[in-house]
Amino acid sequence: MIYTKIEEKRKENGKMLAVLVDPDKTDISAIRILTGKMKNSPPDFIFVGGSLIHESIGLVIEQLKQEMNVPVVLFPGNACQFSEKADALLFLSLISGRNPEYLIGQHVLSAYEIKKSRVEVISTGYILIDGGRPTSVQYVSNTMPIPHDKPDIAVATAIAGELIGNRVIYLEGGSGALYPVSEEMISSVRKSIGIPLIVGGGLRSADDMERAYRAGADLVVIGNILESRPEIYDELLAVRDSF
């Protein structure tokens, strides 16, 4: 079970790394280049998903599984981004927003298909944090992010997510964010909840990743930087392994 692995690693004070693959930006040749870089030292998970609809998400998952023996976890932007070929699904509720479509609407549309599958479902409280400029998530979901300098709002939102049954909290700076979620915000949320904490968006260096870990992130998600600088992967992995 993917969630069991995350929870056990967290309780051991270990750190985890997920590499995000966006099917809208990735073709088969790009997947081979990326997986070739990661094969000898794989991340803990590969997340697959994006803000737009992509019909080939199943093909992308198949290719990833052919290339690597790493759990593939869906990180969906909407109800269309589901495939029973994945190992697990982050069932995201955008709890920082007030758009019912991303709190429950998209979930209803995909619930029956998910229930029929054998994909592990992980209820995830998804919290969008301002990263310095509008992001795809903000535009598509039509929701406002929590201000970068308002950790108290993020804390209250994360606590609410835990209380209503979310099993994971995900602090998201958004794809293409100018800066990552602040250390103060990560630390404040980590101290306030008893469930795993994922952090992603705007992380562009090993130093960014180390700061997120030290602030309390259990799992860090890296995406855009590997598209332009795949050579940085070894540095990121070294940071994870240093904890």
C-alpha positions in Angstrom: 0.0 0.0 0.0 1.4 3.4 -1.0 -0.1 5.3 1.9 1.3 2.8 4.4 4.7 3.3 2.9 4.4 7.1 3.2 3.2 6.9 6.8 5.8 4.4 7.9 8.6 6.5 6.3 7.2 9.6 8.0 7.2 8.0 11.4 10.8 7.0 10.9 11.6 10.6 10.1 12.7 9.6 6.6 12.2 11.9 3.6 10.7 11.0 0.3 11.0 12.3 -3.3 8.4 12.2 -6.1 9.1 13.2 -9.7 6.1 14.8 -11.4 5.4 13.9 -15.0 2.9 16.1 -16.9 1.4 14.2 -19.9 0.7 17.5 -21.6 4.4 18.3 -21.6 5.9 14.9 -22.0 6.2 12.5 -24.9 7.6 8.9 -25.0 11.1 10.0 -25.9 11.2 12.5 -23.1 10.1 9.8 -20.7 12.9 7.5 -21.8 15.4 10.3 -21.2 14.0 11.0 -17.8 13.7 7.4 -16.7 17.2 6.7 -18.0 18.5 9.3 -15.6 16.6 7.8 -12.7 16.9 4.1 -13.2 20.0 3.4 -11.1 18.7 5.6 -8.2 14.9 5.9 -8.5 12.7 8.3 -6.6 10.2 7.0 -4.1 7.3 7.7 -6.4 6.4 9.1 -9.9 3.4 11.4 -9.9 1.5 11.7 -13.2 -1.0 14.6 -13.9 -1.5 18.2 -14.9 -4.1 20.9 -15.1 -5.4 20.1 -18.6 -7.1 17.0 -20.1 -4.8 14.5 -21.7 -6.1 11.4 -23.4 -2.8 9.6 -23.4 -2.4 9.5 -19.6 -2.8 5.7 -19.6 -0.1 5.4 -22.3 2.3 7.6 -20.3 1.7 5.4 -17.2 2.3 2.2 -19.2 5.6 3.6 -20.6 6.8 4.6 -17.1 6.0 1.2 -15.8 7.9 -0.4 -18.6 11.0 1.7 -17.9 11.0 1.7 -14.1 9.9 -0.3 -11.1 8.6 2.6 -9.1 5.0 3.2 -7.9 3.1 5.5 -10.2 0.6 7.8 -8.4 -2.0 9.8 -10.2 -2.0 13.5 -9.4 -5.2 14.5 -11.4 -6.3 18.0 -12.4 -9.9 16.8 -13.1 -12.1 13.7 -13.4 -10.8 12.8 -16.8 -7.3 12.2 -15.6 -7.9 8.7 -14.2 -6.4 5.4 -15.3 -6.7 2.0 -13.6 -3.1 1.4 -14.7 -1.8 3.6 -11.9 -0.8 2.2 -8.5 -2.5 4.9 -6.5 -4.5 8.1 -6.8 -4.2 11.3 -4.8 -7.9 12.1 -4.6 -7.5 15.8 -4.4 -9.9 18.2 -2.7 -8.9 21.8 -3.3 -9.6 22.9 0.2 -8.0 26.3 0.0 -10.5 27.3 -2.7 -14.3 27.8 -2.6 -15.1 26.3 -6.0 -17.5 23.3 -5.4 -16.3 21.7 -8.6 -12.9 21.1 -7.1 -14.1 20.3 -3.6 -16.6 17.6 -4.6 -17.9 18.0 -8.2 -15.1 16.4 -10.1 -15.0 13.7 -7.5 -18.6 12.7 -8.2 -17.9 12.4 -11.9 -15.0 10.0 -11.4 -16.2 8.1 -8.3 -17.9 5.2 -9.9 -15.0 4.4 -12.2 -12.5 4.7 -9.3 -14.6 2.5 -7.0 -14.6 -0.3 -9.7 -10.9 -0.2 -10.1 -8.2 -1.6 -7.9 -6.3 1.7 -7.6 -5.5 2.7 -4.1 -7.2 6.0 -3.2 -5.5 8.5 -0.9 -7.8 11.4 0.3 -5.7 14.5 -0.1 -6.3 18.0 1.1 -4.8 20.2 -1.6 -3.8 23.7 -0.6 -2.8 26.2 -3.2 -0.3 28.8 -2.0 0.6 32.0 -3.9 3.9 31.5 -5.7 4.3 35.0 -7.0 2.3 34.8 -10.2 -0.9 33.2 -11.5 -0.5 29.5 -12.2 -2.3 26.9 -14.3 -4.0 25.4 -11.2 -5.3 28.8 -10.1 -6.6 29.6 -13.6 -8.3 26.2 -14.3 -9.8 25.8 -10.8 -10.9 29.5 -10.7 -9.8 29.7 -7.0 -7.5 32.2 -5.2 -4.4 30.9 -3.5 -3.6 31.5 0.1 -1.2 34.5 0.4 2.5 33.5 0.7 2.8 35.4 4.0 -0.3 34.1 5.7 0.8 30.8 7.4 -2.1 31.0 9.9 -4.6 30.6 7.1 -2.7 27.6 5.7 -2.6 26.1 9.2 -6.3 26.5 9.8 -7.0 25.0 6.3 -4.7 22.0 6.9 -6.3 21.3 10.3 -9.8 21.5 8.8 -8.6 19.0 6.1 -7.3 16.6 8.7 -10.5 16.9 10.7 -12.8 16.1 7.8 -10.8 13.0 7.0 -8.0 13.9 4.6 -5.1 11.5 5.0 -2.5 13.7 3.4 -2.0 17.5 3.2 -0.4 18.9 0.0 1.0 22.4 0.0 1.3 23.5 -3.6 3.1 26.6 -5.0 1.8 25.7 -8.5 3.6 24.8 -11.7 5.9 27.7 -12.7 5.7 29.5 -9.4 8.3 32.1 -9.0 9.1 31.0 -5.4 8.3 27.9 -3.3 6.1 27.6 -0.3 7.9 29.4 2.6 9.7 27.5 5.3 7.6 29.3 7.9 4.4 28.0 6.3 5.7 24.5 5.9 6.9 24.4 9.5 3.7 25.9 10.9 1.5 23.3 9.1 3.8 20.4 10.0 3.5 21.3 13.7 -0.3 21.5 13.5 -1.2 18.2 11.8 -0.5 14.5 12.5 -0.7 13.3 8.9 1.9 13.3 6.1 2.8 16.6 4.5 3.6 16.9 0.8 5.2 20.1 -0.7 5.6 21.0 -4.3 5.8 23.9 -6.7 8.6 26.4 -7.3 11.4 24.2 -6.1 14.3 24.8 -8.4 17.4 23.6 -6.6 18.8 21.2 -4.1 18.9 24.0 -1.6 15.1 24.7 -2.0 14.5 21.0 -1.5 16.6 20.8 1.6 14.9 23.9 3.1 11.5 22.2 2.5 12.6 19.0 4.2 14.1 20.8 7.2 10.9 22.8 7.6 8.9 19.6 7.9 7.9 18.3 4.5 7.7 14.5 4.4 7.6 14.2 0.7 8.8 16.8 -1.9 7.6 16.9 -5.5 9.9 18.0 -8.2 8.7 18.6 -11.8 9.5 21.6 -14.0 13.2 21.8 -13.1 13.9 18.3 -14.4 12.4 19.2 -17.8 15.1 21.8 -18.4 17.9 20.5 -16.1 17.7 16.7 -15.8 21.3 16.7 -14.6 20.2 18.1 -11.3 18.5 14.9 -10.4 21.5 13.4 -8.6 21.8 16.5 -6.4 18.2 16.2 -5.4 18.5 12.6 -4.6 21.5 13.3 -2.5 19.6 15.8 -0.4 16.8 13.2 0.2 19.3 10.6 1.3 21.1 13.0 3.6 18.2 12.9 6.1 
